[in-house]
Amino acid sequence: FRSFDKDGDGIINVEEWIEGLSVLLRGTLDEKIKHCFQVYDLNDDKVIAREEICHMLKQSLLKQPNEEDPDEAIKDVVEITMKRMDHDHDGLLSFKDFEKSVQKENLLLEAFGTCLPDPTSIEKFEQLVFQEQEEQGNNSSYSCTPSTLS
C-alpha cells in the first residue's frame, strides 16, 4: 500500500493505482528496486534493519518438521544477507545498499519475500484486461460515420 500511495495521504487515487500497476506489470529494474525496497522497509524509516529482515523471513520460510530452532537458521540467513548486502557496513540496508546488491545480482530483488507478480500472472492479467477492452470495443454502439459527425 505504501509503495502505491506516493503522497502518503492514506488513499490510493487513480493515478497512483495506474502508476503502481505499471511498475508491477512492466516496470524497469530501477522501478522494481524502489518498489521492493519500500515494501521491505516495514516501518518506513528509509532503511531495512536486521529485525525487519528477520520478521519477513519468518513470514516467508516454512518450518521443517525436524528443525528444532528455526529462529537460529533465520538469524544465520540474516547475518549472511547483511554481510553480502550491507556495503557501507553500518548494520542497516540503505536504499543504496539494496540497489547496489540487486544490480549485481537480480535474484536479490525479492530476497526477503515475494512482492512482485510472476511473469505468468502478468501475462494472464494482461490477456484478461486486453480481452475485456477488445470486447467492450466490439460491443460499442457508437460508430464514427459521417451522419454521427454532423
C-alpha positions, 0 to 999 in steps of 0.5 A, spaced: 500 500 500 505 504 501 509 503 495 502 505 491 500 511 495 506 516 493 503 522 497 502 518 503 495 521 504 492 514 506 488 513 499 490 510 493 487 515 487 487 513 480 493 515 478 497 512 483 493 505 482 495 506 474 502 508 476 503 502 481 500 497 476 505 499 471 511 498 475 508 491 477 506 489 470 512 492 466 516 496 470 524 497 469 529 494 474 530 501 477 522 501 478 522 494 481 528 496 486 524 502 489 518 498 489 521 492 493 525 496 497 519 500 500 515 494 501 521 491 505 522 497 509 516 495 514 516 501 518 518 506 513 524 509 516 528 509 509 532 503 511 531 495 512 534 493 519 536 486 521 529 485 525 525 487 519 529 482 515 528 477 520 520 478 521 519 477 513 523 471 513 519 468 518 513 470 514 516 467 508 520 460 510 516 454 512 518 450 518 521 443 517 518 438 521 525 436 524 528 443 525 528 444 532 530 452 532 528 455 526 529 462 529 537 460 529 537 458 521 533 465 520 538 469 524 544 465 520 540 467 513 540 474 516 547 475 518 549 472 511 544 477 507 547 483 511 554 481 510 553 480 502 548 486 502 550 491 507 556 495 503 557 501 507 557 496 513 553 500 518 548 494 520 542 497 516 540 496 508 540 503 505 536 504 499 543 504 496 545 498 499 539 494 496 540 497 489 547 496 489 546 488 491 540 487 486 544 490 480 549 485 481 545 480 482 537 480 480 535 474 484 536 479 490 530 483 488 525 479 492 530 476 497 526 477 503 519 475 500 515 475 494 512 482 492 512 482 485 507 478 480 510 472 476 511 473 469 505 468 468 500 472 472 502 478 468 501 475 462 494 472 464 492 479 467 494 482 461 490 477 456 484 478 461 484 486 461 486 486 453 480 481 452 475 485 456 477 492 452 477 488 445 470 486 447 467 492 450 470 495 443 466 490 439 460 491 443 460 499 442 454 502 439 457 508 437 460 508 430 464 514 427 460 515 420 459 521 417 451 522 419 454 521 427 459 527 425 454 532 423 
